[in-house]
């Protein structure tokens, strides 16, 4: 009976104790770092919003019902400079996350790609300034905005998301 305790029970108890200590250490570390990580993410998101709407001083998240499919969040500039739209759409390679600023006159201030998994060399052209710069100053007609040859699905998805931002823009203005 003592061999069973020595050969089986003791190693199980030691491993269980090690697991408990490691789990407690991980929980403590998570408890201490979670607020730091959360604050860093909040600052990064605020920086991204200011990048696409530089005239804004601060932003307030708007709670709007029945947003267009591509629009995940709408932020209003506290000083009335305009709105920032967080967008998510499906491109050729998967989900694309975008951010778009529209000023109080209804013109795009800037658009950026936050994340994407498009085909390297083709679909990833949606992240290049040659593509994104064509949106600056455009109104809801998006007159003059062109798709990328060879990356039509990706660029059409991008443009469709921006059109969704303009739909949400109208909703946000009505909600004021």
ABEGO torsion letter per residue (X at the ends): XAAAAAAAAAAAAAAAAAAAAAAAAAAAAAAAAAAAAAAAAAAAAAAAAAAABAABABBBBBBBBGBBAABABBBBBAAGAEBBBBBBBBBAAEBBBBBBBBBAAGBBABBBBABBABBBGAAAAAABAAAAAAABGBBAAGBGBBBBBGAAAAAAAAAAAAAAAAAAAAAAAAAX
